Amino acid sequence: SGRAYGAVWVPAQGDATLVVDVPDYRSDLVVAADVRPGINVPATAAEAIKDAGAARGRIGLSASETMLLGSYNLLRDALPDAELVPADSVIADLRMIKSDAEIEALKRAAEVGSELVSEMLRTAQRPGTTEAQAVAAAWKVGIELGAAPWDSAVASGPNSDYYAWQGLPSWSLRELQAGDIFHVDTYGAVD
């Protein structure tokens, strides 16, 4: 039913409609005037499209990398007279153009990420420190700077040439030794 996802219907003319899966969304972060909560995101999006009188003809769909097959089938079935046409390039082209605010947000995220990784590397240089302790030290710094870390995949010592975790967490309690290679990939969001 597309739970944990959202959708935006952008007509060729007129205002966009935002579809969210929960009614308690952050209205202060939303610029769309028409916001429609619904626990079945594809069905709610289809209703918005029908209400706009656009349920027939071609509809560009930008979601090939993220849309679940079940959600796609629900949308297709709810709009039987529409032709869903791949349109990922439309959004990709628009996303390449950044506003001044987006550029500042990217710079801030890079600065926070750099501080997080630097702290992880500083901590990892102390022999006897575990991978987990290096991650914890880094996340503490990142969180204090406004980061919401999602994961830090770590590979070290004899496993440094590949990430070999079997699930979360993506680091171990292995103690780092002098001379170990410490390979990390970390990601999340800032502010």
Backbone as CSV, one residue per row, in Angstrom:
resi,resn,N_x,N_y,N_z,CA_x,CA_y,CA_z,C_x,C_y,C_z
1,SER,0.822,-1.212,0.000,0.000,0.000,0.000,0.854,1.259,0.000
2,GLY,2.152,1.115,-0.145,3.019,2.278,-0.224,3.259,2.964,1.104
3,ARG,3.021,2.271,2.227,3.286,2.883,3.532,4.761,3.246,3.613
4,ALA,5.058,4.348,4.284,6.405,4.894,4.454,6.906,5.579,3.194
5,TYR,6.038,5.728,2.207,6.386,6.450,0.994,5.441,7.635,0.857
6,GLY,5.739,8.492,-0.064,4.872,9.607,-0.400,4.822,9.722,-1.907
7,ALA,3.993,10.617,-2.385,3.886,10.847,-3.824,3.567,12.307,-4.054
8,VAL,3.957,12.792,-5.199,3.602,14.149,-5.604,3.021,14.075,-7.004
9,TRP,1.828,14.596,-7.159,1.193,14.702,-8.476,1.430,16.124,-8.950
10,VAL,2.142,16.265,-10.066,2.457,17.581,-10.621,1.812,17.663,-12.004
11,PRO,0.682,18.378,-12.109,0.024,18.492,-13.411,0.780,19.451,-14.323
12,ALA,0.529,19.330,-15.618,1.168,20.235,-16.575,0.794,21.684,-16.269
13,GLN,-0.421,21.893,-15.806,-0.872,23.220,-15.407,-1.570,23.094,-14.062
14,GLY,-1.342,24.028,-13.196,-1.981,24.003,-11.888,-1.021,23.606,-10.789
15,ASP,-1.582,23.502,-9.595,-0.771,23.239,-8.410,-0.548,21.750,-8.179
16,ALA,0.541,21.460,-7.514,0.897,20.081,-7.179,0.069,19.593,-5.999
17,THR,-0.066,18.279,-5.913,-0.724,17.625,-4.780,0.280,16.681,-4.142
18,LEU,0.429,16.797,-2.852,1.322,15.923,-2.090,0.493,14.847,-1.411
19,VAL,0.905,13.600,-1.562,0.254,12.471,-0.894,1.225,11.965,0.172
20,VAL,0.732,11.891,1.402,1.539,11.401,2.524,0.812,10.226,3.164
21,ASP,1.572,9.374,3.851,0.949,8.179,4.431,0.463,8.379,5.859
22,VAL,0.716,9.543,6.443,0.273,9.820,7.811,-0.346,11.217,7.865
23,PRO,-1.329,11.407,8.726,-1.971,12.723,8.794,-1.184,13.762,9.587
24,ASP,-0.187,13.333,10.351,0.554,14.280,11.192,1.907,14.635,10.594
25,TYR,1.910,15.032,9.327,3.133,15.425,8.634,3.556,16.817,9.111
26,ARG,4.798,17.175,8.827,5.339,18.489,9.228,4.869,19.551,8.242
27,SER,3.749,20.193,8.535,3.182,21.186,7.619,4.118,22.378,7.419
28,ASP,4.998,22.641,8.379,5.936,23.761,8.232,7.008,23.486,7.174
29,LEU,7.133,22.236,6.742,8.123,21.877,5.732,7.499,21.634,4.358
30,VAL,6.190,21.841,4.244,5.472,21.512,3.014,5.029,22.787,2.312
31,VAL,5.300,22.860,1.015,4.880,24.033,0.238,3.627,23.764,-0.584
32,ALA,3.228,22.512,-0.714,2.020,22.188,-1.474,0.781,22.591,-0.681
33,ALA,-0.165,23.238,-1.354,-1.406,23.628,-0.690,-2.339,22.426,-0.529
34,ASP,-2.298,21.498,-1.473,-3.159,20.314,-1.444,-2.345,19.132,-0.930
35,VAL,-2.590,18.745,0.307,-1.913,17.601,0.920,-2.973,16.574,1.281
36,ARG,-2.767,15.340,0.831,-3.749,14.290,1.057,-3.125,13.109,1.800
37,PRO,-3.484,12.958,3.068,-3.015,11.778,3.792,-3.830,10.549,3.393
38,GLY,-3.157,9.412,3.331,-3.846,8.161,3.041,-2.915,6.992,3.275
39,ILE,-3.405,5.954,3.956,-2.523,4.819,4.254,-2.253,3.970,3.021
40,ASN,-3.036,4.162,1.954,-2.752,3.502,0.685,-2.293,4.601,-0.269
41,VAL,-0.990,4.815,-0.321,-0.424,5.931,-1.088,-0.770,5.847,-2.578
42,PRO,-0.618,4.688,-3.241,-0.976,4.643,-4.665,-2.456,4.972,-4.923
43,ALA,-3.346,4.452,-4.084,-4.780,4.730,-4.270,-5.081,6.206,-4.031
44,THR,-4.450,6.797,-3.030,-4.663,8.216,-2.741,-4.102,9.069,-3.868
45,ALA,-2.948,8.686,-4.408,-2.378,9.412,-5.557,-3.293,9.284,-6.769
46,ALA,-3.839,8.101,-6.996,-4.756,7.899,-8.121,-5.993,8.776,-7.971
47,GLU,-6.499,8.911,-6.754,-7.661,9.778,-6.525,-7.330,11.231,-6.854
48,ALA,-6.133,11.672,-6.478,-5.715,13.047,-6.798,-5.652,13.248,-8.312
49,ILE,-5.142,12.256,-9.005,-5.046,12.331,-10.470,-6.442,12.347,-11.090
50,LYS,-7.323,11.510,-10.574,-8.715,11.487,-11.069,-9.393,12.827,-10.798
51,ASP,-9.192,13.369,-9.594,-9.810,14.655,-9.243,-9.333,15.780,-10.149
52,ALA,-8.110,15.644,-10.660,-7.557,16.647,-11.569,-8.029,16.431,-13.004
53,GLY,-8.809,15.359,-13.225,-9.304,15.068,-14.562,-8.240,14.527,-15.498
54,ALA,-7.230,13.874,-14.922,-6.098,13.403,-15.731,-5.944,11.889,-15.721
55,ALA,-7.038,11.181,-15.484,-6.947,9.719,-15.368,-6.861,9.009,-16.709
56,ARG,-6.909,9.746,-17.792,-6.787,9.157,-19.131,-5.560,9.770,-19.794
57,GLY,-4.908,9.011,-20.642,-3.757,9.536,-21.366,-2.450,9.185,-20.684
58,ARG,-1.415,9.902,-21.093,-0.058,9.609,-20.609,0.223,10.339,-19.294
59,ILE,0.808,9.593,-18.368,1.227,10.160,-17.091,2.686,9.784,-16.889
60,GLY,3.532,10.793,-16.749,4.946,10.545,-16.484,5.121,10.049,-15.058
61,LEU,5.874,8.997,-14.897,6.096,8.395,-13.583,7.588,8.404,-13.290
62,SER,7.960,9.145,-12.264,9.369,9.233,-11.883,9.546,8.488,-10.572
63,ALA,9.884,7.215,-10.670,10.045,6.411,-9.457,10.673,5.061,-9.733
64,SER,11.298,4.883,-10.863,11.753,3.542,-11.230,12.771,2.954,-10.259
65,GLU,13.541,3.787,-9.569,14.558,3.260,-8.649,14.009,2.994,-7.255
66,THR,12.822,3.523,-6.933,12.343,3.415,-5.559,10.960,2.807,-5.414
67,MET,10.169,2.823,-6.448,8.790,2.364,-6.328,8.718,0.842,-6.278
68,LEU,7.992,0.331,-5.298,7.799,-1.102,-5.168,6.841,-1.593,-6.246
69,LEU,7.051,-2.806,-6.706,6.200,-3.374,-7.740,4.740,-3.402,-7.294
70,GLY,4.499,-3.755,-6.043,3.128,-3.787,-5.535,2.467,-2.420,-5.617
71,SER,3.208,-1.369,-5.274,2.671,-0.011,-5.363,2.409,0.378,-6.808
72,TYR,3.330,0.011,-7.691,3.140,0.292,-9.115,1.866,-0.396,-9.620
73,ASN,1.684,-1.651,-9.258,0.500,-2.387,-9.696,-0.782,-1.755,-9.150
74,LEU,-0.765,-1.305,-7.887,-1.936,-0.640,-7.319,-2.255,0.645,-8.081
75,LEU,-1.228,1.425,-8.408,-1.434,2.662,-9.154,-1.957,2.371,-10.556
76,ARG,-1.334,1.424,-11.229,-1.755,1.049,-12.584,-3.202,0.547,-12.586
77,ASP,-3.543,-0.280,-11.604,-4.906,-0.826,-11.545,-5.929,0.254,-11.220
78,ALA,-5.541,1.261,-10.432,-6.458,2.349,-10.073,-6.648,3.335,-11.218
79,LEU,-5.734,3.312,-12.195,-5.799,4.211,-13.355,-5.765,3.388,-14.638
80,PRO,-6.795,2.572,-14.892,-6.737,1.648,-16.027,-6.703,2.334,-17.395
81,ASP,-7.159,3.583,-17.482,-7.177,4.289,-18.768,-5.953,5.176,-18.960
82,ALA,-5.014,5.108,-18.035,-3.802,5.930,-18.131,-2.638,5.079,-18.635
83,GLU,-1.729,5.732,-19.331,-0.479,5.092,-19.740,0.627,5.661,-18.849
84,LEU,1.190,4.830,-17.982,2.271,5.270,-17.094,3.580,5.190,-17.869
85,VAL,4.200,6.352,-18.073,5.387,6.472,-18.907,6.587,6.811,-18.024
86,PRO,7.703,6.088,-18.154,8.886,6.434,-17.356,9.311,7.886,-17.600
87,ALA,9.519,8.624,-16.500,9.899,10.042,-16.610,10.958,10.410,-15.578
88,ASP,11.787,9.446,-15.204,12.826,9.712,-14.193,13.752,10.835,-14.609
89,SER,14.032,10.939,-15.896,14.979,11.959,-16.355,14.451,13.367,-16.112
90,VAL,13.144,13.561,-16.102,12.584,14.891,-15.845,12.998,15.367,-14.458
91,ILE,12.819,14.519,-13.463,13.171,14.880,-12.089,14.686,14.953,-11.927
92,ALA,15.404,14.026,-12.525,16.871,14.043,-12.425,17.428,15.346,-12.989
93,ASP,16.900,15.784,-14.108,17.362,17.055,-14.693,17.050,18.231,-13.776
94,LEU,15.870,18.237,-13.177,15.507,19.320,-12.261,16.373,19.310,-11.002
95,ARG,16.718,18.120,-10.518,17.501,18.013,-9.289,18.950,18.472,-9.482
96,MET,19.414,18.519,-10.731,20.789,18.981,-10.974,20.929,20.471,-10.714
97,ILE,19.848,21.200,-10.802,19.877,22.642,-10.570,19.587,22.876,-9.095
98,LYS,20.547,23.455,-8.386,20.415,23.652,-6.950,20.207,25.127,-6.633
99,SER,19.322,25.381,-5.692,19.120,26.746,-5.198,20.273,27.088,-4.257
100,ASP,20.380,28.361,-3.907,21.404,28.773,-2.941,21.220,28.045,-1.610
101,ALA,19.962,27.863,-1.186,19.690,27.171,0.078,20.128,25.705,0.002
102,GLU,19.895,25.050,-1.136,20.317,23.660,-1.298,21.838,23.552,-1.283
103,ILE,22.506,24.487,-1.930,23.975,24.471,-1.945,24.514,24.639,-0.534
104,GLU,23.926,25.534,0.238,24.361,25.727,1.627,24.098,24.472,2.460
105,ALA,22.959,23.819,2.232,22.656,22.583,2.962,23.655,21.486,2.619
106,LEU,24.037,21.390,1.343,25.030,20.397,0.929,26.394,20.684,1.558
107,LYS,26.774,21.954,1.586,28.052,22.315,2.219,28.034,21.974,3.703
108,ARG,26.937,22.286,4.374,26.824,21.995,5.803,26.900,20.481,6.044
109,ALA,26.186,19.714,5.231,26.214,18.258,5.391,27.622,17.715,5.169
110,ALA,28.334,18.260,4.189,29.710,17.816,3.930,30.617,18.149,5.108
111,GLU,30.446,19.333,5.697,31.260,19.716,6.853,30.996,18.792,8.043
112,VAL,29.720,18.525,8.314,29.378,17.652,9.436,29.881,16.233,9.167
113,GLY,29.686,15.749,7.946,30.176,14.415,7.591,31.682,14.303,7.733
114,SER,32.382,15.361,7.340,33.836,15.371,7.461,34.265,15.310,8.929
115,GLU,33.594,16.059,9.778,33.908,16.016,11.214,33.631,14.638,11.799
116,LEU,32.515,14.026,11.388,32.148,12.696,11.870,33.223,11.678,11.486
117,VAL,33.605,11.659,10.214,34.609,10.692,9.747,35.968,10.981,10.387
118,SER,36.325,12.257,10.516,37.612,12.602,11.153,37.672,12.085,12.580
119,GLU,36.577,12.217,13.327,36.554,11.711,14.702,36.655,10.195,14.719
120,MET,36.009,9.537,13.766,36.082,8.080,13.708,37.524,7.641,13.456
121,LEU,38.189,8.318,12.534,39.575,7.961,12.216,40.518,8.275,13.381
122,ARG,40.304,9.412,14.049,41.136,9.735,15.227,40.982,8.649,16.291
123,THR,39.745,8.247,16.545,39.480,7.241,17.574,40.050,5.888,17.168
124,ALA,39.929,5.546,15.893,40.407,4.245,15.404,41.923,4.132,15.464
125,GLN,42.636,5.238,15.540,44.104,5.198,15.579,44.643,4.722,16.924
126,ARG,43.804,4.661,17.934,44.261,4.212,19.249,44.139,2.691,19.330
127,PRO,45.266,1.965,19.340,45.204,0.502,19.433,44.390,0.069,20.647
128,GLY,43.610,-0.982,20.447,42.756,-1.484,21.516,41.336,-0.958,21.441
129,THR,41.136,0.109,20.660,39.789,0.631,20.449,39.028,-0.351,19.560
130,THR,37.772,-0.556,19.831,36.977,-1.429,18.970,36.369,-0.626,17.828
131,GLU,35.974,-1.346,16.786,35.256,-0.694,15.686,34.034,0.039,16.241
132,ALA,33.318,-0.601,17.152,32.106,-0.017,17.730,32.418,1.278,18.475
133,GLN,33.529,1.315,19.204,33.896,2.537,19.929,34.231,3.676,18.961
134,ALA,34.869,3.359,17.851,35.176,4.383,16.846,33.888,4.940,16.249
135,VAL,32.942,4.063,15.957,31.648,4.505,15.419,30.919,5.354,16.457
136,ALA,30.895,4.908,17.708,30.188,5.646,18.764,30.775,7.046,18.957
137,ALA,32.086,7.157,18.941,32.720,8.464,19.108,32.355,9.395,17.949
138,ALA,32.355,8.831,16.755,32.016,9.629,15.581,30.560,10.060,15.605
139,TRP,29.673,9.136,15.937,28.249,9.477,15.961,27.965,10.533,17.020
140,LYS,28.665,10.486,18.148,28.472,11.501,19.191,28.788,12.879,18.624
141,VAL,29.914,13.001,17.948,30.283,14.278,17.336,29.251,14.679,16.283
142,GLY,28.889,13.752,15.425,27.925,14.058,14.373,26.579,14.481,14.916
143,ILE,26.076,13.761,15.905,24.777,14.082,16.488,24.807,15.461,17.126
144,GLU,25.883,15.784,17.813,25.998,17.113,18.426,26.041,18.222,17.373
145,LEU,26.406,17.885,16.139,26.443,18.865,15.051,25.173,18.832,14.196
146,GLY,24.173,18.049,14.598,22.910,18.022,13.880,22.713,16.856,12.935
147,ALA,23.588,15.852,12.998,23.478,14.696,12.109,22.526,13.654,12.685
148,ALA,21.924,12.908,11.797,21.161,11.714,12.148,21.821,10.567,11.393
149,PRO,22.898,9.979,11.957,23.589,8.892,11.254,22.667,7.689,11.066
150,TRP,22.762,7.062,9.906,21.954,5.878,9.617,22.778,4.613,9.774
151,ASP,24.029,4.673,9.343,24.874,3.496,9.454,26.318,3.911,9.205
152,SER,27.219,3.129,9.708,28.644,3.262,9.423,29.175,1.867,9.166
153,ALA,29.309,1.542,7.902,29.823,0.222,7.536,31.340,0.233,7.712
154,VAL,31.835,-0.674,8.522,33.256,-0.702,8.851,33.853,-2.044,8.442
155,ALA,35.071,-1.990,7.901,35.875,-3.176,7.635,37.287,-2.846,8.084
156,SER,37.882,-3.729,8.866,39.210,-3.406,9.387,40.085,-4.650,9.461
157,GLY,41.374,-4.394,9.636,42.323,-5.484,9.830,42.242,-6.533,8.743
158,PRO,42.080,-7.808,9.125,42.068,-8.884,8.126,40.851,-8.826,7.196
159,ASN,39.842,-8.042,7.549,38.640,-7.920,6.719,38.550,-6.565,6.026
160,SER,39.657,-5.841,5.940,39.604,-4.463,5.454,39.368,-4.329,3.958
161,ASP,39.475,-5.404,3.214,39.291,-5.295,1.764,37.841,-5.458,1.339
162,TYR,36.942,-5.728,2.287,35.526,-5.841,1.942,34.684,-5.664,3.199
163,TYR,33.465,-5.225,2.981,32.523,-5.160,4.095,31.890,-6.533,4.218
164,ALA,32.045,-7.157,5.364,31.609,-8.545,5.508,30.571,-8.713,6.608
165,TRP,29.819,-7.658,6.921,28.842,-7.808,7.987,27.676,-8.690,7.532
166,GLN,27.037,-9.286,8.485,25.907,-10.166,8.203,24.586,-9.467,8.478
167,GLY,24.624,-8.218,8.783,23.421,-7.461,9.117,23.821,-6.305,9.994
168,LEU,22.855,-5.695,10.612,23.150,-4.564,11.484,23.527,-5.076,12.859
169,PRO,24.411,-4.458,13.582,25.171,-3.290,13.152,26.231,-3.652,12.115
170,SER,26.678,-2.657,11.400,27.654,-2.868,10.315,29.090,-2.668,10.792
171,TRP,29.297,-2.865,12.055,30.633,-2.811,12.644,30.695,-3.934,13.676
172,SER,31.880,-4.155,14.213,32.019,-5.270,15.155,32.636,-4.776,16.460
173,LEU,32.823,-5.697,17.362,33.510,-5.414,18.625,34.992,-5.760,18.521
174,ARG,35.468,-5.977,17.294,36.867,-6.307,17.056,37.763,-5.155,17.508
175,GLU,38.813,-5.496,18.269,39.779,-4.483,18.695,40.727,-4.174,17.551
176,LEU,40.941,-2.910,17.311,41.851,-2.471,16.255,43.287,-2.589,16.758
177,GLN,44.157,-3.015,15.862,45.568,-3.195,16.194,46.400,-2.161,15.446
178,ALA,47.560,-1.848,15.966,48.468,-0.921,15.278,48.734,-1.457,13.874
179,GLY,48.632,-0.593,12.894,48.885,-0.973,11.508,47.671,-1.473,10.751
180,ASP,46.534,-1.647,11.449,45.311,-2.088,10.767,44.855,-1.045,9.749
181,ILE,44.374,-1.527,8.635,43.635,-0.665,7.716,42.222,-0.560,8.284
182,PHE,41.692,0.632,8.296,40.347,0.881,8.826,39.548,1.515,7.702
183,HIS,38.623,0.752,7.147,37.850,1.170,5.982,36.425,1.449,6.458
184,VAL,35.923,2.645,6.170,34.576,2.993,6.649,33.777,3.706,5.558
185,ASP,32.494,3.465,5.573,31.539,4.212,4.764,30.425,4.598,5.721
186,THR,30.126,5.871,5.830,29.106,6.303,6.775,28.140,7.235,6.073
187,TYR,26.888,7.187,6.477,25.888,8.003,5.808,24.738,8.283,6.753
188,GLY,23.986,9.298,6.407,22.839,9.726,7.210,22.337,11.043,6.676
189,ALA,21.725,11.820,7.559,21.158,13.114,7.184,21.653,14.169,8.171
190,VAL,21.609,15.417,7.746,21.995,16.531,8.614,20.861,17.554,8.632
191,ASP,20.526,17.998,9.831,19.486,19.016,10.024,18.196,18.629,9.345
